[in-house]
Amino acid sequence: HFRCKIYEARWEQKDDQLLFHITANRFLRGMVRAIVGTLLEIGFGHKQVEDLDRIILSKDRTQAGKAASAKGLFLSQIEYPTDIYLD
């Protein structure tokens, strides 16, 4: 299925960099880039903060902003549920 549960999504300013952190139970192809692109459009005033709920509830990718560049995007950690391991 395509349902993802996002546990946390936040921006962090570190020196002269702006870092985006996201934690979820799974990620779809291009999901993080679409989220960041939409948030950047809101930040630059091309979309309103109120649009974010509407975009998410529409479940329509075409409503979201342009995908952010993959440049600088990396996976930093994976956690698996303990119940998947064999004894």
LOTI-396994 format. One record per residue: residue number from 1; chain; x, y, z of N, C-alpha, C in turn. Coordinates in pm, 1 decimal. Layout:
! LOTI-396994
<nr: NUM, kette: A, neast: X, nnorth: Y, nup: Z, caeast: X, canorth: Y, caup: Z, ceast: X, cnorth: Y, cup: Z>;
...
END
This chain:
! LOTI-396994
<nr: 1, kette: A, neast: 84.3, nnorth: -118.3, nup: 0.0, caeast: 0.0, canorth: 0.0, caup: 0.0, ceast: 88.5, cnorth: 124.1, cup: 0.0>;
<nr: 2, kette: A, neast: 26.5, nnorth: 236.7, nup: -24.8, caeast: 100.4, canorth: 362.0, caup: -36.6, ceast: 81.5, cnorth: 453.8, cup: 83.4>;
<nr: 3, kette: A, neast: 29.8, nnorth: 403.1, nup: 192.2, caeast: 9.9, canorth: 485.4, caup: 311.8, ceast: 136.5, cnorth: 487.9, cup: 395.3>;
<nr: 4, kette: A, neast: 184.5, nnorth: 607.3, nup: 421.6, caeast: 305.0, canorth: 626.1, caup: 501.5, ceast: 268.3, cnorth: 704.6, cup: 625.8>;
<nr: 5, kette: A, neast: 326.2, nnorth: 666.5, nup: 737.6, caeast: 302.3, canorth: 739.3, caup: 861.1, ceast: 426.6, cnorth: 822.0, cup: 892.0>;
<nr: 6, kette: A, neast: 411.1, nnorth: 952.5, nup: 888.9, caeast: 522.8, canorth: 1041.3, caup: 920.1, ceast: 519.2, cnorth: 1070.5, cup: 1069.6>;
<nr: 7, kette: A, neast: 626.1, nnorth: 1036.9, nup: 1138.0, caeast: 633.9, canorth: 1058.1, caup: 1282.2, ceast: 688.8, cnorth: 1196.7, cup: 1315.0>;
<nr: 8, kette: A, neast: 779.3, nnorth: 1244.2, nup: 1232.0, caeast: 840.9, canorth: 1374.6, caup: 1258.3, ceast: 889.8, cnorth: 1433.7, cup: 1126.4>;
<nr: 9, kette: A, neast: 872.5, nnorth: 1562.2, nup: 1112.6, caeast: 928.3, canorth: 1635.9, caup: 999.7, ceast: 965.3, cnorth: 1773.1, cup: 1054.2>;
<nr: 10, kette: A, neast: 1092.1, nnorth: 1810.2, nup: 1043.4, caeast: 1135.1, canorth: 1937.1, caup: 1102.1, ceast: 1256.5, cnorth: 1992.8, cup: 1028.8>;
<nr: 11, kette: A, neast: 1269.3, nnorth: 2123.0, nup: 1038.4, caeast: 1384.8, canorth: 2193.5, caup: 983.5, ceast: 1479.6, cnorth: 2224.9, cup: 1098.0>;
<nr: 12, kette: A, neast: 1607.9, nnorth: 2225.1, nup: 1068.1, caeast: 1710.7, canorth: 2261.3, caup: 1166.1, ceast: 1811.0, cnorth: 2354.0, cup: 1098.1>;
<nr: 13, kette: A, neast: 1840.5, nnorth: 2465.1, nup: 1164.5, caeast: 1943.6, canorth: 2553.6, caup: 1112.2, ceast: 2074.1, cnorth: 2519.2, cup: 1181.8>;
<nr: 14, kette: A, neast: 2175.5, nnorth: 2490.4, nup: 1102.3, caeast: 2306.8, canorth: 2454.0, caup: 1155.7, ceast: 2409.5, cnorth: 2538.2, cup: 1080.6>;
<nr: 15, kette: A, neast: 2466.2, nnorth: 2633.8, nup: 1150.5, caeast: 2556.9, canorth: 2730.3, caup: 1089.4, ceast: 2486.4, cnorth: 2796.6, cup: 970.1>;
<nr: 16, kette: A, neast: 2543.1, nnorth: 2786.0, nup: 851.5, caeast: 2481.0, canorth: 2849.4, caup: 734.4, ceast: 2397.7, cnorth: 2751.4, cup: 651.9>;
<nr: 17, kette: A, neast: 2363.9, nnorth: 2636.4, nup: 711.5, caeast: 2285.4, canorth: 2535.3, caup: 640.8, ceast: 2146.5, cnorth: 2522.5, cup: 702.0>;
<nr: 18, kette: A, neast: 2051.8, nnorth: 2484.9, nup: 619.4, caeast: 1917.4, canorth: 2453.4, caup: 664.2, ceast: 1895.2, cnorth: 2305.8, cup: 634.1>;
<nr: 19, kette: A, neast: 1876.8, nnorth: 2225.6, nup: 738.8, caeast: 1864.5, canorth: 2080.5, caup: 725.0, ceast: 1720.0, cnorth: 2038.7, cup: 750.2>;
<nr: 20, kette: A, neast: 1671.7, nnorth: 1945.4, nup: 670.1, caeast: 1537.5, canorth: 1891.4, caup: 688.4, ceast: 1550.5, cnorth: 1748.2, cup: 736.8>;
<nr: 21, kette: A, neast: 1481.4, nnorth: 1716.3, nup: 845.7, caeast: 1481.6, canorth: 1580.9, caup: 902.6, ceast: 1339.9, cnorth: 1526.2, cup: 893.4>;
<nr: 22, kette: A, neast: 1329.3, nnorth: 1401.5, nup: 852.1, caeast: 1197.5, canorth: 1338.2, caup: 845.8, ceast: 1211.0, cnorth: 1192.1, cup: 890.1>;
<nr: 23, kette: A, neast: 1115.0, nnorth: 1148.9, nup: 970.4, caeast: 1110.7, canorth: 1011.2, caup: 1019.7, ceast: 973.6, cnorth: 954.5, cup: 984.5>;
<nr: 24, kette: A, neast: 971.6, nnorth: 836.7, nup: 925.5, caeast: 845.2, canorth: 774.6, caup: 885.3, ceast: 859.3, cnorth: 623.2, cup: 889.5>;
<nr: 25, kette: A, neast: 746.8, nnorth: 555.2, nup: 878.2, caeast: 751.1, canorth: 408.8, caup: 878.1, ceast: 793.2, cnorth: 353.9, cup: 741.7>;
<nr: 26, kette: A, neast: 786.2, nnorth: 437.4, nup: 638.9, caeast: 830.8, canorth: 398.7, caup: 505.7, ceast: 833.8, cnorth: 524.2, cup: 419.3>;
<nr: 27, kette: A, neast: 903.0, nnorth: 516.1, nup: 308.1, caeast: 909.0, canorth: 628.8, caup: 214.9, ceast: 878.4, cnorth: 578.9, cup: 74.4>;
<nr: 28, kette: A, neast: 803.0, nnorth: 658.1, nup: 1.9, caeast: 774.7, canorth: 628.3, caup: -137.3, ceast: 877.1, cnorth: 698.5, cup: -225.0>;
<nr: 29, kette: A, neast: 892.5, nnorth: 650.1, nup: -344.8, caeast: 987.5, canorth: 711.0, caup: -438.5, ceast: 951.0, cnorth: 857.6, cup: -459.8>;
<nr: 30, kette: A, neast: 1044.5, nnorth: 946.4, nup: -433.9, caeast: 1025.3, canorth: 1089.1, caup: -454.6, ceast: 946.3, cnorth: 1160.2, cup: -345.7>;
<nr: 31, kette: A, neast: 905.9, nnorth: 1088.2, nup: -242.5, caeast: 821.3, canorth: 1145.0, caup: -137.6, ceast: 889.1, cnorth: 1260.7, cup: -64.3>;
<nr: 32, kette: A, neast: 1009.0, nnorth: 1239.9, nup: -19.0, caeast: 1078.5, canorth: 1343.3, caup: 58.1, ceast: 1108.4, cnorth: 1464.2, cup: -30.6>;
<nr: 33, kette: A, neast: 1147.5, nnorth: 1440.2, nup: -152.7, caeast: 1175.4, canorth: 1551.1, caup: -244.3, ceast: 1049.3, cnorth: 1632.9, cup: -270.7>;
<nr: 34, kette: A, neast: 932.8, nnorth: 1567.6, nup: -281.3, caeast: 806.7, canorth: 1638.8, caup: -301.8, ceast: 768.5, cnorth: 1719.7, cup: -177.9>;
<nr: 35, kette: A, neast: 787.3, nnorth: 1662.2, nup: -60.8, caeast: 756.3, canorth: 1733.1, caup: 64.0, ceast: 845.1, cnorth: 1856.4, cup: 78.0>;
<nr: 36, kette: A, neast: 974.8, nnorth: 1838.7, nup: 58.6, caeast: 1067.6, canorth: 1951.8, caup: 70.8, ceast: 1037.0, cnorth: 2057.7, cup: -34.3>;
<nr: 37, kette: A, neast: 1011.0, nnorth: 2016.5, nup: -156.3, caeast: 977.4, canorth: 2112.3, caup: -261.6, ceast: 854.2, cnorth: 2193.9, cup: -227.6>;
<nr: 38, kette: A, neast: 752.8, nnorth: 2128.5, nup: -172.0, caeast: 630.6, canorth: 2197.6, caup: -132.2, ceast: 658.5, cnorth: 2294.6, cup: -17.5>;
<nr: 39, kette: A, neast: 735.4, nnorth: 2250.3, nup: 80.4, caeast: 768.8, canorth: 2337.6, caup: 193.2, ceast: 850.9, cnorth: 2458.5, cup: 148.2>;
<nr: 40, kette: A, neast: 938.5, nnorth: 2438.5, nup: 52.4, caeast: 1015.9, canorth: 2551.1, caup: -0.2, ceast: 925.2, cnorth: 2650.3, cup: -72.6>;
<nr: 41, kette: A, neast: 827.0, nnorth: 2600.1, nup: -147.5, caeast: 733.0, canorth: 2689.7, caup: -215.2, ceast: 653.2, cnorth: 2771.2, cup: -113.4>;
<nr: 42, kette: A, neast: 618.0, nnorth: 2709.4, nup: -2.1, caeast: 549.8, canorth: 2782.2, caup: 104.9, ceast: 644.0, cnorth: 2887.3, cup: 163.6>;
<nr: 43, kette: A, neast: 766.9, nnorth: 2847.0, nup: 190.4, caeast: 865.1, canorth: 2938.8, caup: 247.9, ceast: 894.7, cnorth: 3058.8, cup: 159.8>;
<nr: 44, kette: A, neast: 893.6, nnorth: 3038.6, nup: 29.2, caeast: 919.6, canorth: 3147.9, caup: -64.4, ceast: 793.1, cnorth: 3227.2, cup: -98.7>;
<nr: 45, kette: A, neast: 678.6, nnorth: 3188.4, nup: -39.4, caeast: 554.3, canorth: 3262.2, caup: -58.6, ceast: 476.8, cnorth: 3226.6, cup: -183.6>;
<nr: 46, kette: A, neast: 515.0, nnorth: 3117.5, nup: -252.7, caeast: 442.5, canorth: 3076.1, caup: -373.3, ceast: 317.5, cnorth: 2995.5, cup: -340.5>;
<nr: 47, kette: A, neast: 314.2, nnorth: 2939.1, nup: -220.5, caeast: 197.3, canorth: 2868.2, caup: -169.1, ceast: 177.7, cnorth: 2915.8, cup: -25.4>;
<nr: 48, kette: A, neast: 57.0, nnorth: 2897.2, nup: 26.2, caeast: 25.6, canorth: 2937.3, caup: 163.5, ceast: 39.7, cnorth: 2816.7, cup: 257.0>;
<nr: 49, kette: A, neast: 68.7, nnorth: 2842.8, nup: 384.2, caeast: 79.3, canorth: 2735.6, caup: 483.8, ceast: -50.1, cnorth: 2654.2, cup: 485.6>;
<nr: 50, kette: A, neast: -161.9, nnorth: 2722.1, nup: 471.1, caeast: -291.6, canorth: 2654.6, caup: 473.4, ceast: -307.1, cnorth: 2555.8, cup: 357.9>;
<nr: 51, kette: A, neast: -232.4, nnorth: 2573.6, nup: 251.0, caeast: -239.7, canorth: 2483.5, caup: 136.1, ceast: -186.6, cnorth: 2344.5, cup: 169.2>;
<nr: 52, kette: A, neast: -98.0, nnorth: 2334.5, nup: 268.3, caeast: -33.1, canorth: 2206.6, caup: 298.7, ceast: -135.3, cnorth: 2099.2, cup: 335.5>;
<nr: 53, kette: A, neast: -229.4, nnorth: 2130.7, nup: 425.0, caeast: -333.3, canorth: 2032.6, caup: 462.3, ceast: -413.9, cnorth: 1990.1, cup: 339.8>;
<nr: 54, kette: A, neast: -453.2, nnorth: 2087.4, nup: 259.4, caeast: -532.4, canorth: 2057.9, caup: 139.6, ceast: -455.6, cnorth: 1966.0, cup: 44.5>;
<nr: 55, kette: A, neast: -327.0, nnorth: 1993.3, nup: 26.8, caeast: -242.7, canorth: 1912.7, caup: -62.3, ceast: -234.1, cnorth: 1769.3, cup: -12.0>;
<nr: 56, kette: A, neast: -208.4, nnorth: 1754.2, nup: 116.7, caeast: -195.9, canorth: 1619.6, caup: 173.8, ceast: -328.2, cnorth: 1544.5, cup: 163.9>;
<nr: 57, kette: A, neast: -437.0, nnorth: 1608.8, nup: 200.9, caeast: -567.9, canorth: 1543.1, caup: 198.0, ceast: -615.0, cnorth: 1511.2, cup: 56.4>;
<nr: 58, kette: A, neast: -567.5, nnorth: 1586.3, nup: -42.0, caeast: -607.8, canorth: 1560.7, caup: -180.9, ceast: -550.4, cnorth: 1429.2, cup: -233.0>;
<nr: 59, kette: A, neast: -439.0, nnorth: 1384.0, nup: -174.7, caeast: -370.4, canorth: 1261.9, caup: -218.9, ceast: -336.9, cnorth: 1268.7, cup: -367.4>;
<nr: 60, kette: A, neast: -311.4, nnorth: 1390.1, nup: -412.7, caeast: -284.2, canorth: 1415.6, caup: -553.6, ceast: -147.9, cnorth: 1482.0, cup: -565.6>;
<nr: 61, kette: A, neast: -51.0, nnorth: 1408.7, nup: -613.1, caeast: 86.4, canorth: 1457.5, caup: -623.2, ceast: 97.2, cnorth: 1584.3, cup: -707.6>;
<nr: 62, kette: A, neast: 7.6, nnorth: 1601.1, nup: -803.4, caeast: 15.6, canorth: 1718.7, caup: -888.9, ceast: -16.6, cnorth: 1847.9, cup: -813.4>;
<nr: 63, kette: A, neast: -77.6, nnorth: 1836.4, nup: -695.7, caeast: -108.1, canorth: 1954.1, caup: -613.6, ceast: 14.0, cnorth: 2002.9, cup: -536.2>;
<nr: 64, kette: A, neast: 111.0, nnorth: 1915.5, nup: -517.2, caeast: 231.2, canorth: 1949.6, caup: -440.5, ceast: 325.8, cnorth: 2034.2, cup: -524.7>;
<nr: 65, kette: A, neast: 427.5, nnorth: 2086.2, nup: -458.7, caeast: 527.0, canorth: 2166.7, caup: -528.6, ceast: 619.7, cnorth: 2081.2, cup: -612.4>;
<nr: 66, kette: A, neast: 707.6, nnorth: 2148.5, nup: -684.6, caeast: 808.0, canorth: 2075.7, caup: -763.5, ceast: 899.7, cnorth: 1998.9, cup: -668.7>;
<nr: 67, kette: A, neast: 946.0, nnorth: 1885.8, nup: -712.9, caeast: 1037.2, canorth: 1805.8, caup: -630.9, ceast: 1167.5, cnorth: 1881.8, cup: -611.3>;
<nr: 68, kette: A, neast: 1214.6, nnorth: 1883.1, nup: -487.8, caeast: 1344.1, canorth: 1943.8, caup: -458.4, ceast: 1454.0, cnorth: 1858.0, cup: -521.3>;
<nr: 69, kette: A, neast: 1564.1, nnorth: 1918.1, nup: -547.4, caeast: 1678.0, canorth: 1846.4, caup: -603.8, ceast: 1724.8, cnorth: 1736.8, cup: -509.0>;
<nr: 70, kette: A, neast: 1771.5, nnorth: 1627.5, nup: -564.2, caeast: 1825.4, canorth: 1518.9, caup: -482.1, ceast: 1964.9, cnorth: 1552.8, cup: -429.7>;
<nr: 71, kette: A, neast: 2022.1, nnorth: 1659.8, nup: -478.9, caeast: 2155.7, canorth: 1702.4, caup: -435.3, ceast: 2153.2, cnorth: 1729.1, cup: -284.8>;
<nr: 72, kette: A, neast: 2235.2, nnorth: 1659.6, nup: -211.8, caeast: 2242.1, canorth: 1676.8, caup: -67.5, ceast: 2149.1, cnorth: 1586.2, cup: 10.2>;
<nr: 73, kette: A, neast: 2065.2, nnorth: 1508.1, nup: -58.9, caeast: 1971.5, canorth: 1418.6, caup: 7.0, ceast: 2041.9, cnorth: 1287.4, cup: 41.2>;
<nr: 74, kette: A, neast: 2028.5, nnorth: 1244.6, nup: 166.8, caeast: 2088.0, canorth: 1116.0, caup: 203.2, ceast: 2009.1, cnorth: 1050.5, cup: 315.6>;
<nr: 75, kette: A, neast: 2017.8, nnorth: 919.2, nup: 318.8, caeast: 1954.5, canorth: 838.6, caup: 422.2, ceast: 2054.3, cnorth: 824.0, cup: 535.7>;
<nr: 76, kette: A, neast: 2013.6, nnorth: 860.2, nup: 656.0, caeast: 2110.4, canorth: 857.8, caup: 765.7, ceast: 2091.9, cnorth: 741.0, cup: 862.3>;
<nr: 77, kette: A, neast: 1972.1, nnorth: 682.3, nup: 867.2, caeast: 1951.7, canorth: 575.6, caup: 964.0, ceast: 1830.3, cnorth: 492.7, cup: 925.5>;
<nr: 78, kette: A, neast: 1837.9, nnorth: 363.2, nup: 950.4, caeast: 1725.5, canorth: 272.6, caup: 930.8, ceast: 1704.6, cnorth: 196.4, cup: 1060.7>;
<nr: 79, kette: A, neast: 1580.9, nnorth: 189.5, nup: 1104.9, caeast: 1547.5, canorth: 110.5, caup: 1223.4, ceast: 1441.6, cnorth: 8.3, cup: 1183.6>;
<nr: 80, kette: A, neast: 1466.1, nnorth: -117.0, nup: 1215.9, caeast: 1370.6, canorth: -222.3, caup: 1186.1, ceast: 1300.5, cnorth: -264.8, cup: 1314.5>;
<nr: 81, kette: A, neast: 1173.8, nnorth: -304.4, nup: 1306.9, caeast: 1103.7, canorth: -354.1, caup: 1427.3, ceast: 1174.5, cnorth: -479.6, cup: 1478.1>;
<nr: 82, kette: A, neast: 1186.5, nnorth: -491.1, nup: 1607.5, caeast: 1257.7, canorth: -604.9, caup: 1666.2, ceast: 1188.5, cnorth: -737.9, cup: 1639.3>;
<nr: 83, kette: A, neast: 1058.9, nnorth: -738.1, nup: 1613.6, caeast: 987.1, canorth: -863.6, caup: 1594.7, ceast: 1014.5, cnorth: -929.3, cup: 1459.4>;
<nr: 84, kette: A, neast: 1092.3, nnorth: -869.0, nup: 1373.4, caeast: 1123.2, canorth: -931.3, caup: 1244.9, ceast: 1244.4, cnorth: -1023.4, cup: 1252.4>;
<nr: 85, kette: A, neast: 1318.8, nnorth: -1014.2, nup: 1359.6, caeast: 1440.6, canorth: -1093.7, caup: 1372.8, ceast: 1410.0, cnorth: -1235.7, cup: 1419.1>;
<nr: 86, kette: A, neast: 1485.0, nnorth: -1332.0, nup: 1365.2, caeast: 1469.6, canorth: -1470.4, caup: 1408.3, ceast: 1547.2, cnorth: -1494.5, cup: 1535.3>;
<nr: 87, kette: A, neast: 1494.5, nnorth: -1579.5, nup: 1620.2, caeast: 1564.9, canorth: -1615.6, caup: 1744.4, ceast: 1668.9, cnorth: -1720.9, cup: 1719.4>;
END
